[in-house]
Amino acid sequence: MQVNSHIDKGQFISQVRVWARELGFSQIGVHNVDLSSAEAGLKAWLSHGFHGEMAYMAAHGMKRARPAELVPGTVSVVTARMDYLPRDTPEGWQAVELARVQSTQRPREGVISLYARGRDYHKVLRSRLQKLAERMEQHLRDQVLAPVDGSGRDTAFQYRVFTDSAPVLEAELAAGSGLGWRGKHTLVLDRDAGSMFFLGEIFLNLDLPPTEPVSPHCGSCSACITVCPTQAILGPGRLDARRCISYLTIEHPGAIPEELRPLMGQRIYGCDDCQLVCPWNKYARRSTLPDFDARADMARGDLLTLLAWDEAEFLRRTEGSAIRRIGHARWRRNILVALGNALRGGTVDAEDSAAIRAALQIYADPGADPLLREHALWALAAPAASGGSEVF
């Protein structure tokens, strides 16, 4: 049932923005339920198989582009942006992070995407979106005296919150409601905040006036396309997820294609390269929340130390982290690839080479997990460092 109240909707949205900022959100927009312009692109992306093994991307058909079918009764979507750079991010952070992934000076250092170094964003955004929706509900109840059920819930006002956990075209909703534009890497970009932010939505049965989209400002820049290590960005707005390092290290469940392994470098969870070279990210904002501050193990972890975690240690160290969802085996698979690349980089000394090969040999034994064994054998096939020794 759609809410038909006599509230001042412009004033209501202004109040929602105040509540949102109190909860750590950076920007609020409103979109209607018409995403028909995105359907052709979604169909084409799926038909090319660019979603890889992310079957959930196709499982709901066009519901992704039809909010009112996904949540019946929805007539408006409140969109939200939350910045996630850690509070202690230094000036010149883009150059610092680029140096980490492009340099071979610290071959044993694992690189984790900036967004995943702190608390799981799903948990942070979902809880705060829920609080925002509850404030909206209470405000409407006070204004229009709508009836409530036995739980105290407004029976007329209905909502559902989302953040990267359901068939929702988040980037399209964000761009269409003025939170930014779709960059050539497909991420949402804002002139005042770059792209280092999370997105969330509240589907509502309350008809609210949409906010205006903004025009794109990428111009002739193609830095994100050029820098992609695996050339996963095929052209402006065309991403083949099957080649994307974020997909390979997080979503892909099996063996990583051998031809892509050397291109992953020391990246063991996600990839930020296309954002690190984006000129607009010089305006990226630090989070106001401690939730996204980097955990010590996630900022500059030693690959051999991370590999040595047994499953219990992995679960303990990743409690409350987005990293936990890939599981222990996939975590180790990614580290084995990074160690193989460390050996191939030619900058590990003989002592480190011997230590790495000894660790790899554990996973190369015939009785080891087949997935891990495949990647360990590949890593061990790297040439020995000068003065190093093979360990078999």
Summary of the structure (lengths in Angstrom):
residues: 392
radius of gyration: 23.0
end to end distance: 68.3
largest distance: 79.6
contacts: 1253
relative contact order: 0.15
helix: 46%
strand: 12%
